[in-house]
Amino acid sequence: MKKITFVTTNKGKISTAKQYLEDANVELEAYNYELVEPRTDDIQEIARQKVLQAYDVVKQPCIALDSGFYIEALNGFPRAFVNFALDTIGTQGILDIMRGKENRNCSFKECVAYYDGKEIKYFFYEHKGTLAEDYRGKDNNKQWSPLWHIYKDAYDPTRTLSELSDEEIENRRKVTGSSLQEFANWYKNQ
């Protein structure tokens, strides 16, 4: 079985990555470390800088993942500045800004960067969905962000991700794509 290290403090990302990589017969070693995130709205550049930092920490091939949240009616806000938006206005602030807006289309865009000490490879995916009218659901260990309480996707456009059961989250993962899935498919063949 192949092994890869994922440097992050986000338990939801680790849980999701483990599932995708186990399906590809790859063992994930989680390394709990807070990486410095550069101030840019380019998720590929953020993932690049994070994976280089991660490699300096663990001294072995590793991955880093970055994602952004893009709301059409707000010209893509907050983009890669998700944590800043959540720390300042929070999910309720996003809902307040969107009150009365008909276009509720939004998406998560993600980038996994893999670095083996010589070359960086990138894997991308976009999850399209809509913004809920209000904050819904409960916290769970698969959750990447509080945005799960206000985001609905094609798997079940009537409920937020936080309203789905663990079984439904697993079923959703099996039918939707992911940058982690793209990476796992590539890595298992290396």
C-alpha positions, 0 to 999 in steps of 0.5 A, spaced: 500 500 500 502 506 498 502 512 503 502 519 503 502 525 508 497 530 508 499 536 513 493 540 515 489 542 522 482 541 518 479 534 521 474 534 516 479 535 510 483 529 513 476 525 514 474 526 507 482 525 504 482 518 508 476 516 504 478 518 497 485 515 498 483 508 502 478 507 496 485 508 491 489 503 496 493 509 499 494 510 506 494 517 509 498 519 514 495 526 517 500 531 520 497 536 524 500 542 523 498 549 521 501 552 515 501 559 513 496 561 508 498 566 503 494 572 502 492 571 494 485 569 491 489 564 487 487 557 490 493 554 486 498 559 488 495 558 496 496 550 495 503 551 492 506 555 497 502 550 502 505 544 499 512 547 499 511 549 507 509 542 508 514 538 505 519 542 509 516 540 515 515 532 514 521 532 509 517 527 504 512 527 499 506 530 501 499 533 499 496 540 501 489 542 499 486 549 498 479 551 496 475 557 495 467 559 495 465 563 490 458 566 490 455 568 483 451 574 485 457 577 489 462 577 483 465 571 486 466 573 493 469 571 498 473 566 493 479 564 497 478 569 502 473 564 506 477 564 512 477 571 513 470 572 511 468 567 516 472 570 521 469 577 520 462 577 517 461 569 518 455 565 515 450 569 518 453 575 514 454 572 508 446 570 508 445 577 510 448 580 504 445 575 500 438 577 503 433 578 497 437 576 491 434 571 486 441 568 484 443 564 489 448 560 485 455 558 488 461 553 488 467 550 492 473 550 487 479 546 490 486 544 488 490 539 491 498 540 490 502 534 491 510 535 492 515 529 492 521 534 493 522 535 485 516 536 482 509 539 484 502 536 481 496 540 481 489 537 481 482 541 481 475 540 482 469 545 482 462 543 486 457 547 484 451 548 488 446 554 491 446 558 497 441 556 502 436 562 505 438 560 512 443 557 517 441 549 517 444 543 520 448 541 525 456 540 526 459 533 524 466 531 524 466 530 516 465 538 515 470 542 512 467 549 514 461 552 517 459 554 510 456 547 510 450 550 514 449 554 508 451 550 502 446 545 498 449 542 492 446 537 486 446 531 491 440 534 495 438 541 492 433 541 498 438 540 504 445 543 506 451 539 507 450 539 514 443 536 514 445 530 511 447 524 515 454 521 515 451 515 510 448 520 505 455 524 506 458 518 504 454 516 498 455 524 496 462 523 496 461 516 491 457 520 486 460 527 486 468 528 484 473 531 488 480 534 487 482 529 492 479 523 487 483 526 481 489 526 486 488 519 488 486 516 481 493 519 479 497 517 485 495 510 485 498 509 478 505 512 480 
